[in-house]
């Protein structure tokens, strides 16, 4: 279906791909993975609209291939006054109306042949998306995603996570030959993540999905396309097998590459000695020996094993604050209520101490983000923030905090930094080198924008952080860096997240929104709830151990500690077998 051959592409500030190649065959479900900012979304853009981009190499795709697309930055249109069912059915209703209109014209028109052609085209388009059964098909997909209860709700009333799933359903029902989705899992609650898994697995046609979500990677895909260090690896099979194979291959290749380097270095020393001898002694035998040794070196260079990419691109996130205070009540919420068309939250009461780290959880659409915004605005009589508390906010809507028309440099001048040197030094910790800071924020990936938000939050030195989905769009190593930074932070945190492991590893307890109010839940009870309602306990615990061992192998490879890497690889293999 798609053939990419030796494709290279660069931005002025950054090379993205160097002669990458891969194929995507009909019916495959491919996961497209790689670190944030490596160019996954740009490659998707090139596939969807190759005429817009100047690239080297070849991209072959069937000209009749119909592509469905779900963006990572889908915006809910709050002004669209139609129901969920009508939104999903838009294309079907449009074609129905077109067919009915042509039939009406036929009753009075003399140009029947032209109208018959139009009628047949519209009928073919309607049949291509299984139009006769569209109502039944919509209901089936909504049931599969556990969203049938929302069928008659206005589209403008949906949460971001609910809308993302509705978009997925709409694109699938339009029956594309190739379905492309860019991080469709972002902002989904535990239940909706399972719904997305079911939708992906029910789809019979070809699919290409960018995701960092390990749950989806482990359960939904039969091909892996991995973009790393401007190159692509492709693997037919499960992610769990690919990742193990990749780490084993890196251990073997790095060991061989270092052995080659050492042999080439030893041979170079011999060449230098022979060259020195030949300079002082012009005997023919010395010249012949030098020539032979140079030829050996050329052969060694020609068969040299290329060292695998083992660098870990991990930001150095530091959330330390300048306003450490003795333990006190940082935030108090009393009798808080909020309503739009209907009541979201009613008579909410809770307090957070100055050292508490708290996860705010609940299904999509219950008012988590609304509450966090109200706390940040701090202009509601029901919300009281201690006078000694300074608050910083990270938003899931990245343009709420970042001015996307700014360059990175200008954004940090606006944030209070005074010199170019100060900004350059500070941002280098977050992976933005001097060659990147003149880049426009709008050109960054979702993960890079979140890292930039974290850099702004860190620079504020605030002693209370409001974090709305801080792990969204982040790759594994950036998530690990953020987890460590939160664990080391000595202020208060109120965080919205649907990342189970992140919550368990970083938070003290949970505030759960249910039935329009909030209750406090211990971490032990939260774990039990997740196991009972959403995910298998053994899977979650083994997956967490796997992730830890994979990270340790990557670190061992960076330190060229092969013995440790091999021992860890055996441990990882045992964990995979237990799954």
Phi and psi in degrees as a GROMACS rama.xvg file:
@    title "Ramachandran Plot"
@    xaxis  label "Phi"
@    yaxis  label "Psi"
@TYPE xy
-129.328  136.384  UNK-2
-130.931  113.729  UNK-3
-106.171  124.589  UNK-4
-130.621  115.654  UNK-5
52.3972  45.4902  UNK-6
-86.011  130.049  UNK-7
-126.356  143.891  UNK-8
-156.161  140.858  UNK-9
-138.315  148.119  UNK-10
-92.4477  165.391  UNK-11
-57.0623  -35.3584  UNK-12
-92.9783  -7.68748  UNK-13
-161.456  134.495  UNK-14
-84.0774  131.717  UNK-15
-100.81  -47.5189  UNK-16
-133.923  143.953  UNK-17
-125.523  93.8982  UNK-18
55.1969  55.2057  UNK-19
-86.4163  146.56  UNK-20
-139.604  141.479  UNK-21
-165.875  162.743  UNK-22
-124.956  152.804  UNK-23
-130.932  118.008  UNK-24
-97.7437  159.993  UNK-25
-58.512  132.234  UNK-26
89.3087  -10.4693  UNK-27
-75.5564  145.013  UNK-28
-107.503  103.949  UNK-29
-106.137  132.878  UNK-30
-95.2842  130.485  UNK-31
-106.026  111.337  UNK-32
-121.75  165.081  UNK-33
153.216  165.771  UNK-34
-65.1128  155.092  UNK-35
-58.2236  136.78  UNK-36
84.1084  4.18892  UNK-37
-79.5469  -14.8733  UNK-38
110.065  21.2967  UNK-39
-64.8013  -48.8444  UNK-40
-64.2065  -35.1341  UNK-41
-65.3713  -39.7349  UNK-42
-64.9326  -36.5654  UNK-43
-61.3612  -43.7719  UNK-44
-59.836  -40.8824  UNK-45
-64.2407  -42.3408  UNK-46
-62.514  -40.4484  UNK-47
-76.3269  -30.5086  UNK-48
-146.619  69.6593  UNK-49
-61.4457  -25.273  UNK-50
-65.4334  -23.4656  UNK-51
-77.6347  -16.4533  UNK-52
-118.809  140.722  UNK-53
-95.8791  102.445  UNK-54
-129.57  157.199  UNK-55
-94.1763  150.182  UNK-56
103.264  -166.559  UNK-57
-127.321  136.009  UNK-58
-127.226  115.825  UNK-59
-113.007  126.535  UNK-60
-146.422  137.998  UNK-61
-53.3446  123.002  UNK-62
-60.0851  -21.8954  UNK-63
-92.6104  4.72348  UNK-64
-68.9002  122.378  UNK-65
-91.6377  123.437  UNK-66
-107.274  130.464  UNK-67
-102.65  143.687  UNK-68
-140.158  133.291  UNK-69
-121.948  117.387  UNK-70
-81.5193  154.164  UNK-71
-72.2338  -19.7836  UNK-72
-111.672  34.444  UNK-73
-59.2091  130.538  UNK-74
-107.182  128.913  UNK-75
-73.0678  125.809  UNK-76
-84.691  100.32  UNK-77
-69.3745  -12.2787  UNK-78
-93.3536  -8.1196  UNK-79
-77.9667  107.42  UNK-80
-94.0659  67.52  UNK-81
-136.356  161.074  UNK-82
-80.3193  167.442  UNK-83
-57.8374  -45.9065  UNK-84
-59.6373  -46.285  UNK-85
-64.1728  -36.6308  UNK-86
-64.2028  -46.475  UNK-87
-65.1158  -35.2754  UNK-88
-87.8961  5.49894  UNK-89
-50.469  -48.9121  UNK-90
-66.1136  -39.3451  UNK-91
-65.1689  -45.3619  UNK-92
-65.1981  -39.627  UNK-93
-60.6673  -45.2712  UNK-94
-69.7052  -38.4051  UNK-95
-57.3291  -46.8743  UNK-96
-64.3896  -38.591  UNK-97
-64.0428  -43.4069  UNK-98
-63.728  -44.1505  UNK-99
-63.2731  -39.7163  UNK-100
-65.1157  -41.0857  UNK-101
-64.5655  -41.3804  UNK-102
-60.8742  -39.7788  UNK-103
-63.4604  -42.8902  UNK-104
-63.8362  -34.9045  UNK-105
-61.3947  -28.2845  UNK-106
-65.109  -26.7376  UNK-107
-122.121  -13.6991  UNK-108
-82.5609  149.612  UNK-109
-93.1541  -17.2719  UNK-110
-91.7301  66.4711  UNK-111
-67.077  -36.2911  UNK-112
-61.0107  -45.6302  UNK-113
-62.7777  -42.7771  UNK-114
-66.3175  -36.2308  UNK-115
-63.636  -38.6979  UNK-116
-62.3491  -46.7923  UNK-117
-62.2658  -40.0653  UNK-118
-61.7646  -43.5927  UNK-119
-66.7232  -40.2828  UNK-120
-61.2588  -45.9915  UNK-121
-65.5266  -38.9043  UNK-122
-65.41  -41.7021  UNK-123
-62.932  -42.4314  UNK-124
-63.6466  -39.02  UNK-125
-66.7465  -42.8418  UNK-126
-65.6201  -35.6926  UNK-127
-62.7207  -25.7263  UNK-128
-107.862  21.5311  UNK-129
55.7139  49.8059  UNK-130
-62.1455  -33.1577  UNK-131
-61.0378  -29.0672  UNK-132
-111.473  24.1403  UNK-133
-64.2497  -36.5337  UNK-134
-65.0533  -43.1717  UNK-135
-64.4812  -41.2904  UNK-136
-66.0944  -38.7185  UNK-137
-62.7983  -45.0774  UNK-138
-62.6396  -38.7838  UNK-139
-63.331  -45.2701  UNK-140
-66.346  -41.2382  UNK-141
-62.7939  -39.5691  UNK-142
-65.4949  -42.8134  UNK-143
-59.9442  -36.9736  UNK-144
-90.2086  5.36139  UNK-145
57.6519  38.6896  UNK-146
-119.212  10.8432  UNK-147
-60.9513  -28.325  UNK-148
-65.2895  -17.9277  UNK-149
-96.0485  2.18119  UNK-150
-53.8034  -39.8467  UNK-151
-100.524  7.2172  UNK-152
-76.0621  153.171  UNK-153
-70.827  140.724  UNK-154
-59.8958  -30.9634  UNK-155
-69.9671  -14.1826  UNK-156
-90.5221  -6.0329  UNK-157
-75.8638  153.064  UNK-158
-78.1931  168.942  UNK-159
-59.6856  -41.4346  UNK-160
-66.7967  -42.3528  UNK-161
-63.6137  -42.1194  UNK-162
-63.9526  -36.9481  UNK-163
-60.8602  -43.7562  UNK-164
-65.5822  -39.4043  UNK-165
-62.587  -38.9386  UNK-166
-62.5455  -42.9953  UNK-167
-58.6125  -46.6171  UNK-168
-61.0088  -45.1419  UNK-169
-59.8666  -46.7928  UNK-170
-65.7101  -40.0858  UNK-171
-62.8497  -41.4452  UNK-172
-72.2976  -17.661  UNK-173
-79.0496  2.48188  UNK-174
56.9115  53.9134  UNK-175
-73.1703  154.237  UNK-176
-71.5254  -33.5273  UNK-177
-131.085  123.969  UNK-178
-104.613  119.447  UNK-179
-112.775  129.646  UNK-180
-132.914  132.537  UNK-181
-107.915  103.913  UNK-182
49.9656  58.6383  UNK-183
-69.555  -14.5925  UNK-184
-82.9745  -13.0079  UNK-185
-59.8881  132.665  UNK-186
74.2519  3.92694  UNK-187
-79.2103  137.576  UNK-188
-76.0758  176.805  UNK-189
-58.2405  -43.0509  UNK-190
-67.7906  -42.9747  UNK-191
-70.9487  -26.2627  UNK-192
-64.8042  -41.7426  UNK-193
-64.4454  -36.5121  UNK-194
-63.2398  -42.1462  UNK-195
-63.3419  -41.2816  UNK-196
-57.2337  -45.3057  UNK-197
-63.7451  -40.6432  UNK-198
-64.7279  -44.5135  UNK-199
-61.3704  -46.3143  UNK-200
-70.9811  -20.4585  UNK-201
-83.4026  -16.0896  UNK-202
-80.1415  124.038  UNK-203
-89.9645  -16.3153  UNK-204
-93.752  -178.376  UNK-205
-68.5003  143.924  UNK-206
-143.833  138.852  UNK-207
-130.127  117.23  UNK-208
-128.248  123.717  UNK-209
-83.8195  126.757  UNK-210
-158.101  150.563  UNK-211
-108.003  1.2687  UNK-212
-80.3285  115.769  UNK-213
-67.8386  -31.8157  UNK-214
-63.1302  -46.6196  UNK-215
-66.3585  -42.976  UNK-216
-57.9954  -39.0774  UNK-217
-77.5115  -17.9677  UNK-218
-120.071  -5.82079  UNK-219
-126.572  -10.4774  UNK-220
-126.309  146.49  UNK-221
-117.418  9.95646  UNK-222
-148.716  141.352  UNK-223
-119.934  129.439  UNK-224
-117.436  115.016  UNK-225
-115.294  115.653  UNK-226
-95.4072  117.688  UNK-227
-147.961  127.831  UNK-228
54.8821  43.1914  UNK-229
69.4253  8.28229  UNK-230
-123.011  162.398  UNK-231
-120.569  135.525  UNK-232
-110.206  137.425  UNK-233
-122.661  145.941  UNK-234
-144.721  124.31  UNK-235
-88.5961  109.576  UNK-236
149.351  -169.677  UNK-237
-79.7946  152.869  UNK-238
-60.4363  -39.9956  UNK-239
-61.1646  -36.8754  UNK-240
-76.8063  -38.8233  UNK-241
-61.1441  -48.1785  UNK-242
-62.656  -40.1243  UNK-243
-65.5086  -45.3035  UNK-244
-61.179  -41.4519  UNK-245
-61.6973  -46.7935  UNK-246
-65.8801  -40.7349  UNK-247
-63.0782  -42.8466  UNK-248
-62.3387  -40.8375  UNK-249
-64.557  -38.2689  UNK-250
-61.0453  -49.3684  UNK-251
-64.6064  -47.6035  UNK-252
-66.2986  -39.9368  UNK-253
-66.5968  -39.8889  UNK-254
-62.1381  -45.0976  UNK-255
-65.0721  -40.9939  UNK-256
-63.2156  -41.6421  UNK-257
-67.1607  -39.8654  UNK-258
-61.3141  -41.7115  UNK-259
-61.8993  -45.6595  UNK-260
-58.369  -42.3791  UNK-261
-66.1691  -41.0711  UNK-262
-65.5762  -41.6455  UNK-263
-64.3116  -39.6536  UNK-264
-64.8856  -41.893  UNK-265
-63.09  -40.9574  UNK-266
-67.1342  -35.0052  UNK-267
-63.0076  -38.6312  UNK-268
-63.0081  -43.5841  UNK-269
-60.9834  -41.5657  UNK-270
-61.5702  -44.4343  UNK-271
-61.3341  -40.3295  UNK-272
-65.8392  -43.2435  UNK-273
-65.3393  -37.8784  UNK-274
-63.4677  -41.6729  UNK-275
-64.6704  -42.2665  UNK-276
-64.5109  -41.0997  UNK-277
-66.6914  -27.7589  UNK-278
-67.3306  -39.291  UNK-279
-93.1571  -17.63  UNK-280
-136.005  108.284  UNK-281
-84.8126  17.4428  UNK-282
-58.2643  142.725  UNK-283
-60.3069  -33.9452  UNK-284
-63.4104  -35.0023  UNK-285
-66.3879  -41.0487  UNK-286
-63.9374  -41.3676  UNK-287
-65.2201  -41.8477  UNK-288
-62.5417  -41.0331  UNK-289
-63.7116  -44.9246  UNK-290
-61.2795  -42.0923  UNK-291
-63.8597  -42.0532  UNK-292
-67.6395  -36.0082  UNK-293
-64.8608  -39.3433  UNK-294
-65.3926  -38.4794  UNK-295
-60.2888  -42.1649  UNK-296
-62.8794  -40.3891  UNK-297
-62.4549  -40.2745  UNK-298
-66.081  -41.34  UNK-299
-60.8814  -42.8081  UNK-300
-64.4628  -40.3785  UNK-301
-65.6953  -36.5481  UNK-302
-98.7877  9.87795  UNK-303
-59.081  132.609  UNK-304
-73.9109  129.809  UNK-305
-74.643  128.083  UNK-306
-64.8575  135.435  UNK-307
-71.7837  160.667  UNK-308
-78.8164  114.895  UNK-309
-122.201  5.9728  UNK-310
-68.5404  144.191  UNK-311
-110.853  114.888  UNK-312
-87.5479  97.6625  UNK-313
-129.679  122.391  UNK-314
-67.0318  152.813  UNK-315
-99.4671  87.49  UNK-316
-86.5589  127.857  UNK-317
-130.789  109.893  UNK-318
-96.5938  14.4197  UNK-319
-56.0315  142.701  UNK-320
-115.967  158.045  UNK-321
-91.8174  -5.65763  UNK-322
-117.274  48.2055  UNK-323
-65.3548  130.567  UNK-324
-127.769  160.986  UNK-325
-63.7621  155.589  UNK-326
-59.204  125.802  UNK-327
-153.362  179.08  UNK-328
-80.0392  114.715  UNK-329
-82.7411  -38.9537  UNK-330
-141.476  134.082  UNK-331
-131.055  125.832  UNK-332
-117.153  123.38  UNK-333
-128.855  126.167  UNK-334
50.0098  42.367  UNK-335
-82.4541  135.081  UNK-336
-137.391  151.419  UNK-337
-148.564  139.983  UNK-338
-144.279  146.051  UNK-339
-113.212  -108.333  UNK-340
-73.7807  -24.6694  UNK-341
-141.49  165.018  UNK-342
-69.7938  126.803  UNK-343
-93.3206  -52.3814  UNK-344
-130.226  142.732  UNK-345
-141.873  128.543  UNK-346
50.3415  50.1562  UNK-347
-83.1632  132.797  UNK-348
-137.346  126.895  UNK-349
-166.042  164.231  UNK-350
-139.495  152.726  UNK-351
-127.48  130.08  UNK-352
-78.5709  165.378  UNK-353
-69.3709  -9.34111  UNK-354
-118.767  4.10845  UNK-355
-74.9551  140.103  UNK-356
-117.458  114.542  UNK-357
-127.875  133.712  UNK-358
-96.2924  130.872  UNK-359
-101.841  113.067  UNK-360
-126.059  164.533  UNK-361
161.751  162.131  UNK-362
-65.2427  161.354  UNK-363
-55.7861  132.956  UNK-364
93.4673  7.79974  UNK-365
-93.4428  -2.69953  UNK-366
108.325  18.1007  UNK-367
-62.8617  -52.1233  UNK-368
-64.3572  -39.1174  UNK-369
-58.0308  -45.4786  UNK-370
-63.6628  -44.6584  UNK-371
-62.5941  -41.328  UNK-372
-62.9772  -42.2326  UNK-373
-62.6853  -39.0862  UNK-374
-64.4508  -43.418  UNK-375
-65.457  -41.2359  UNK-376
-66.5347  -33.5252  UNK-377
52.8549  46.0027  UNK-378
-126.485  25.8724  UNK-379
-113.773  130.19  UNK-380
-60.7368  -21.5408  UNK-381
-81.0971  -9.40382  UNK-382
-114.196  123.281  UNK-383
-125.415  120.752  UNK-384
-109.128  131.631  UNK-385
-54.1426  138.47  UNK-386
-60.0017  -25.7828  UNK-387
-86.7153  0.869472  UNK-388
-97.5236  128.133  UNK-389
-109.775  129.925  UNK-390
-107.989  139.455  UNK-391
-124.587  150.626  UNK-392
-130.57  132.82  UNK-393
-114.68  125.373  UNK-394
-104.377  145.358  UNK-395
-70.9742  -22.6561  UNK-396
-91.158  95.5232  UNK-397
-61.7792  -31.1109  UNK-398
-74.6002  -3.90367  UNK-399
-72.7862  -29.6299  UNK-400
-108.961  -31.7372  UNK-401
-105.083  135.557  UNK-402
-86.5206  101.706  UNK-403
-69.1687  -14.7809  UNK-404
-82.7519  -12.1591  UNK-405
-73.5295  155.674  UNK-406
-78.3433  164.75  UNK-407
-58.7496  -41.7169  UNK-408
-59.5133  -49.059  UNK-409
-63.0966  -37.0048  UNK-410
-57.9926  -37.5737  UNK-411
-87.5537  -23.1106  UNK-412
-62.7354  -45.0778  UNK-413
-63.9293  -26.1784  UNK-414
-83.5203  -0.346171  UNK-415
111.845  -3.60688  UNK-416
-70.4544  147.517  UNK-417
-105.732  -28.7788  UNK-418
-128.273  154.469  UNK-419
-58.9741  -42.8354  UNK-420
-62.2658  -41.7904  UNK-421
-62.5548  -44.3062  UNK-422
-65.8565  -44.9716  UNK-423
-59.9636  -46.4433  UNK-424
-64.5532  -43.4178  UNK-425
-64.9924  -46.8096  UNK-426
-74.1223  -19.5671  UNK-427
-61.5298  -28.7767  UNK-428
-66.2667  -23.3606  UNK-429
-103.118  12.9075  UNK-430
87.1755  9.62319  UNK-431
-105.432  98.4698  UNK-432
-74.7111  176.023  UNK-433
-59.1216  -30.2494  UNK-434
-73.3676  -10.2865  UNK-435
-106.9  -19.8696  UNK-436
-74.0024  -11.3026  UNK-437
-89.326  2.72663  UNK-438
-75.744  144.606  UNK-439
-71.1087  140.242  UNK-440
-63.5483  -34.0652  UNK-441
-62.6171  -20.8189  UNK-442
-88.0061  -4.29281  UNK-443
-78.3175  158.075  UNK-444
-74.4459  167.732  UNK-445
-58.7439  -41.9882  UNK-446
-64.0155  -41.4988  UNK-447
-66.1155  -37.1346  UNK-448
-64.4615  -38.3582  UNK-449
-68.2781  -37.2573  UNK-450
-63.0679  -39.2485  UNK-451
-66.2771  -39.824  UNK-452
-59.5534  -43.3922  UNK-453
-62.9824  -35.9807  UNK-454
-64.1969  -39.2107  UNK-455
-67.9285  -42.4677  UNK-456
-60.1393  -44.7719  UNK-457
-62.2528  -40.7257  UNK-458
-67.7682  -22.2594  UNK-459
-71.0036  -20.2765  UNK-460
56.6713  27.7196  UNK-461
-69.0415  153.996  UNK-462
-106.635  10.1793  UNK-463
-143.741  127.145  UNK-464
-113.109  132.598  UNK-465
-109.23  110.399  UNK-466
-117.539  115.606  UNK-467
-102.783  103.563  UNK-468
55.0064  57.6909  UNK-469
-67.6703  -21.6688  UNK-470
-88.3808  -3.61824  UNK-471
-61.9699  137.269  UNK-472
73.3049  -7.82358  UNK-473
-80.9486  141.132  UNK-474
-76.6302  174.786  UNK-475
-57.8193  -46.0803  UNK-476
-71.3356  -32.1501  UNK-477
-68.9412  -36.907  UNK-478
-63.4983  -41.2894  UNK-479
-63.2327  -41.3415  UNK-480
-63.6163  -41.4443  UNK-481
-67.4375  -41.0016  UNK-482
-57.2461  -46.2169  UNK-483
-64.4077  -40.8985  UNK-484
-63.4916  -40.8402  UNK-485
-67.4698  -40.621  UNK-486
-60.9684  -33.9248  UNK-487
-87.6966  -8.71446  UNK-488
-71.8991  138.943  UNK-489
-109.071  19.1357  UNK-490
-113.028  -165.464  UNK-491
-91.6171  146.906  UNK-492
-135.965  133.117  UNK-493
-120.953  115.755  UNK-494
-127.815  129.67  UNK-495
-88.8527  129.491  UNK-496
-157.958  150.961  UNK-497
-115.994  15.4223  UNK-498
-93.7904  102.347  UNK-499
-54.966  -51.6338  UNK-500
-64.3075  -38.434  UNK-501
-62.6173  -42.7683  UNK-502
-62.2768  -49.6748  UNK-503
-63.8694  -37.3447  UNK-504
-78.065  -24.0023  UNK-505
-115.952  -24.7814  UNK-506
-100.953  153.9  UNK-507
-84.7621  -38.3547  UNK-508
-161.069  178.403  UNK-509
-120.92  138.574  UNK-510
-103.743  116.597  UNK-511
-106.362  126.39  UNK-512
-88.8937  118.344  UNK-513
-145.555  139.661  UNK-514
52.0217  41.94  UNK-515
68.4749  12.7872  UNK-516
-138.113  -178.728  UNK-517
-124.013  136.89  UNK-518
-129.787  150.699  UNK-519
-86.2055  133.902  UNK-520
-129.996  131.797  UNK-521
-69.313  160.516  UNK-522
-64.6722  -32.7045  UNK-523
-63.7757  -45.186  UNK-524
-67.7971  -36.2853  UNK-525
-61.219  -45.7043  UNK-526
-57.0206  -48.027  UNK-527
-59.6931  -39.9369  UNK-528
-63.5168  -43.9496  UNK-529
-63.5082  -44.5217  UNK-530
-61.7516  -40.5871  UNK-531
-73.5245  -37.3557  UNK-532
-100.084  -30.8326  UNK-533
-126.332  -51.7445  UNK-534
-130.363  148.552  UNK-535
-66.7015  131.099  UNK-536
-59.1431  -46.8493  UNK-537
-61.9207  -42.5459  UNK-538
-59.47  -49.46  UNK-539
-60.3294  -43.7469  UNK-540
-70.6879  -40.1639  UNK-541
-68.4516  -40.3075  UNK-542
-61.819  -38.8997  UNK-543
-64.5344  -41.7178  UNK-544
-64.5676  -42.3048  UNK-545
-57.2495  -48.4718  UNK-546
-58.8548  -41.0967  UNK-547
-64.5174  -44.8583  UNK-548
-67.0473  -40.7685  UNK-549
-59.2695  -41.5173  UNK-550
-65.2092  -41.5635  UNK-551
-63.593  -37.5894  UNK-552
-63.2282  -44.8096  UNK-553
-60.1411  -41.4217  UNK-554
-67.3738  -39.3978  UNK-555
-62.1961  -38.6736  UNK-556
-65.0118  -39.6251  UNK-557
-60.5215  -34.151  UNK-558
-90.3981  5.7715  UNK-559
49.2237  38.6907  UNK-560
-96.0416  82.2931  UNK-561
-68.8839  -36.4307  UNK-562
-60.7132  -45.6293  UNK-563
-64.3941  -41.64  UNK-564
-60.6569  -39.1569  UNK-565
-69.0462  -42.1068  UNK-566
-62.0664  -43.9961  UNK-567
-65.2128  -34.6969  UNK-568
-63.1136  -38.383  UNK-569
-65.7965  -39.094  UNK-570
-62.8752  -41.5906  UNK-571
-64.9463  -41.297  UNK-572
-60.6404  -41.0718  UNK-573
-63.7391  -39.6159  UNK-574
-65.0927  -40.2406  UNK-575
-63.9419  -41.6714  UNK-576
-62.796  -34.8405  UNK-577
-70.0848  -19.3522  UNK-578
